[in-house]
Amino acid sequence: MRSSSETLLKRVGAQDVETWLRAAWPDQHHYPGKTQCGRLADQVNTIVDRHNAAAERSAANAAMRARRDDCMASQKFARALSRELPRTLDKFRDELTMITADVLAPVDGACNHHITVTEQLLTALEDFLALPAPPKVVEHIDNILWIERAVDEAWDRIQPGSSDDHEKMRFSPRPDGPLVDFISLVLEATGLGSRDQDGMISDHLRQRHNRARPPRKSQRDRG
């Protein structure tokens, strides 16, 4: 598949989706209507728009990473300060005890103020450290599985009385199946792929695309 730094992808329309559904699943008595095809097109265009906004998304991701780094650094200092402040607070309280015994009212008021401010700071630090860290940048859209779910929804919304065997057909992940054919048509039309990647799509639908493939045996090993 192409990287997000290459040329812009092409948006699709409801008519495109309808054409591809009929090509992938020929001879069905009923097909998803215009509303379902429009929604499916919108789902495909979500991928297209996300890809085409890669530069802006990269800047946003960089800002998110910077915000997370700043927060993590601040939390590190906050934890260190929250460990030191209780000792400072204990010293203020010990001092207040001695001052009270000597009946030194003016100094007593100043010490009480220091104690109050330190207690407030400790409370604020606890509240700050309880905040969740900003989220990590995660690429959460899997193009092929996203299209699969959108196709599933489109077929599920067709009118009652439709063919009872279309569900068995559309969910088959085999390379020569209609679901793989439809996804291949979408990827080719948008610019995300080509028509020679049915095996890759099939592996992806089976959740096998991240598995390491075993090395091929040499002729000597086979003999």
N, C-alpha and C positions, 0 to 999 in steps of 0.2 A: 504494500500500500504506500501511497505517497505521504511524505511528511507534511506537517502543517505549514512549512515555510515555502511550499511551492505555489503554483498558480491557484487562483480562486476556483472553488467548486461551483457547479451549476445547480440552481434551485429547480425543483420539479413541481408539477401541478397535478390536480386530481385526474385529469385525462391521461397523463403519463402513467400514473399508478394503475388506473383501470386497464390500460393497454397491457401493462406488464402482468397484472393478475390473470388476464385472459390468456396471455401467451404461456405463462407458467402452469396454469391449471385449465387446459382446454376442455371443452365438452362438458362443463358444469351447467346444471340447470339454473342456478342462481349465483350471482356474484355480489360482493359488497357494493352498495349504492353510492351515489355521488357524495353524500355526507361522510360515509366511512372512507371513501377514497380521498376526500379532502383532508380528513383528519390524518390519514396515513401519510399523505404528502407533507402535511405540517410536521409530522414526526421525523420524516426524512430531512426536511429543511432545517430542523433543529441541529442535526449533525452538520449540514452544509454551513449554516450561519455560525456555528461554533468554530468550525474550521476556518472560515473566512475572517473571523475576528481574532485570529491567533495572535497578531501583534498586540492588540489591545489587551487580550487575555494574559499575554506574557507580562505586560507592564503591571496589570492588576495582581498577578501571581507574585511578582517581585515585591510589590508593596505589601502583600499579605505575609510573605516570608520575612520582610524587614520588621513588620509589626510584631510578628511572633518572636523574632530574635530579641527585639527590644524588651518585650514583656518577660521573656525568660531571664534576661540579664537583670531586669528590675526585681524579679522575684528572688533571684539569687542574693542580691543585696538586702532585700527585705527580710529574708530568712536569717541572714547574718545579724542584721540590726535587731530582729525580734529575739535573738538569743542573748544579745548584750543588754538590752533595755531592762529586763527583770533585775539584773544586778545593780544597775543604776537606780532603779526604783527602790530596791532594798536599802541602798545607801541613803537615799532621801528620807526614807521612813525611819532609819536608825537616827539620822540627824534630827528629824522632827521629835523623836522621843527624847533626845538629850536637850533640845531647845525647850520643849515643854516643861521638862524638869527644872530648867533654869529660869522659867517664866520670862522668856525673851519674845514678847508679842510681835514686834515688827518683823523680825527674822522668821518667826513662826508663820506669818502670812505669806512670805516669799517662798518658804519651803513647801507650804501647802499648794501653792500655785504650780511649782515645779512637779510635784507629785501628780496633780490633776492633769497637767499637760502630758506627762509621760504615760499615764494610764490611757489617755485619749489616743496617743500615738500607738500604743500597743494594740488597742482595739482596732484602730484603722489598719494597722499592719495585718492583723488576723483577717479582717474583711478582704483586704487586697489579696492575701495569699489564698483565700478561699475561692477567688475568681478562677474560672476555667481558663486555661491557656488558649490563645487564638488558634483556630484550626490550622492544620497543615494543608498545604496545597496538594490536592488529590485529583488526578484525572479519572473521573468516575463514569464516563460514558464509553461503553463498549459498542462500537458502531454496529457490528453484526448482530449481537444479541439485542440491541436496541431496536433494530429493524425487525427482528424475529418477533419481539413482543408486540410491536405495532401491527404486524401482519396478523398475528393471533387475535388481537382485539378487533381488527377489521372483519375477519371471518366470523367471529363470535357475534357480531352485531347484524348479520344479514337476516332477512325476513324468515319467519317460520316456514317450514316446508321445503327448505333447501336440501341439497344432496346430503345424505347421511354419511357418505364416505369421504367428504372433503377433509374432515379433521384428521383421519388416518394419513391422508396424502400430505397435508401441509406440514406436519410435524416431523416427517422423515428427514434425518440429517444426511442421507446418502448423497454423494456427489451428483448423481444424475436425477435427484428428486426435484419436485417443483419448488420447494422452499429455497433450496440452494440456487435454483435457476432464477427465481424472483430476486433474491438478494444480489446475485451477480449482475442482473440487469440494472438494478438501482445503483450499485457501485460504479458500473461502467458509465451510466448516464450522468452521474454527478461528477465523475472524475476521480473517485476514490479508488478505483481498481479497474481491472480488465476482465474479459470473458474467459481467461485461461486460469482462473484461480478457484475452480469449484472444489478441488481437494482441500485447499486452505480454508474455505468457508465451512466445509463439512467438518473439518477438524475443530474449527472454532465453535460450531454449534454443539459438538460433543464435549466441549471443554478440554480438548486435547492440545490446543495451540501453544500452551506454555510447557508442555512436556518435552523432555529431552528425547530425541529419537535415537534408538540404538544404532551403533555404527554398522554399515553394510559389510557383509562378509565378503572376503576376497575369494577368488577362484580356488586358491590353495586351501582355504578353510572349508570350502564346500566339498572339496574332494576328499 
